[in-house]
Amino acid sequence: MGWIITIILGGLAGWIAEKIMNSDHGLLTNIVLGIVGAAVLNFILGTLLGLYTSDSWIAYLIVAIIGACGLIAIWRAVRGRA
């Protein structure tokens, strides 16, 4: 995907994950969470589990939302123990 679409979908995915996880982040954090969440979950699904995720923007958005929710949960677990 292009950089502009990646940033837009990352921000949207981060915002949706923020609402699902009942968090409060800024726009930049939402974009980073969405993009990194999508990259991490695509790596896990593709490389480690051998599953292929579609190249459509809807599939990217769903994977990004799930990945961002996972990152928020991991951050909460680490922060709670620190």
PyMOL commands that set and color helices and strands:
alter all, ss='L'
color gray80, all
select helices_A, chain A and resi 3-20+27-48+57-81
alter helices_A, ss='H'
color red, helices_A
deselect
rebuild
show_as cartoon
